[in-house]
Amino acid sequence: MQKEQSVDRGSKWMVGVRFPSAAGRAVRHFYLVDGAVSSAEARSTAVSEAGRVSELAGRQSAELDPPWVEVQRVVRDPLGRVGLSAPLPVEGKASSEGLAVLLVQEVS
């Protein structure tokens, strides 16, 4: 098992969690975590936030699907465009391999 790569405190992470809806379908909520030094810390922060009473009320107290948590780092390309890294493995091993940039356009 490789040691997880940590990054600076300015890192932002997009963390998705999944839970069942009242109709039995899988629903995903995404949390933007700012300032975590690793994907494991971002994951922990998002799961804690998803477990808050106010969050539970918004999804009719549906329990999270703990094995399914998707962590991606928010990245900027050399032109300053914002995107997301490829989903990181459960262990949180950060890697630049397979970096996928999703362009975000500003709407005016």
N, C-alpha and C positions, 0 to 999 in steps of 0.2 A: 504494500500500500504506500503510495507516494504521499509526501507531505503536501498539504494544500498550499497553494500559492496565495499569499495575502497581497492586498493592494492598499493604496493610500486611503486616508479617511474621506477623501472627496468622491469616492466611488458610489455609484448609484446602481441599484439592482431591481429587476422586475421579477417578482416571485408570484407564481400562480399556485393556488390551492384548489382542490376539487371537493365537492360534497354532493349528495343526492338531493334533487328537488322533491317537492311533494308529489310530483307525477312520476318519480323514480328515474328521472334523467340526470345525467352527470352535469353539474353546473360548475363553472370555474370563476373564481374571483382572483383578481390580480392586485398586488400591493407593490407600490414603489417604495423601496427602502433606501434611505439616504445615509451615507456615512459608515456603513458596515465595512470592516476590513477584510472580510472573506465571504465566500458564498454560504458557508455554514452559519455564520453570524446573521447574514441576510435572511436565510431560511428560518432560523430560530425567531428572529424579530417578526417576520410575517406570520408565522404560525401562532405566535403569542397574540399578535393583533387580531388574527382571525378568531381566536378564542375569547375575545372580550365580549362582555354581555351585550353591548350595543351591536356588535357584529352578528352575534347569535340571533338576536331579535330580528334582524334584517333578513335572515334566511330561515325563519321559523324553527330555530334551535337545531337545524340539521347538523349532524356531526361531520367533521372533516374526514376525508379519505387519507389518513396519514402517510401511506406509502407513496401517494401521488402528490409530489410537490415539485414544481418546475422552477429552476433558478436560472436567470439570464442576466448578464451584466449589461448595463446601458453603456454604449460606447459612442465615440465620435470618430469619424474617419478624418483623413488629413484635410478635407475641405470643410470640416465642421458639421457635417450632417450627422444626425442622431440616429442610432439603430440599436439592435440587440445582438448579443453574442448568441452563438448556438447554445441550446440548453446544456447546462453543466451536469456532470454525473452526480449521483446521490452523494458520493463522498465529498463533493464540492471541489474536485480537482480542477483548477482553472487552467484553461489551455487556449491558445490562440488558433489551434487547428480547427478547421471547419467554421471559421468565423463567418457568420451570415449577417449582413447589414440590411436592416429593414429601414427604408427611408421614411422619415416623418415630415410631412409637408405642413407648413403653417397656413392656416386659412384666415384670410383677412375679411 
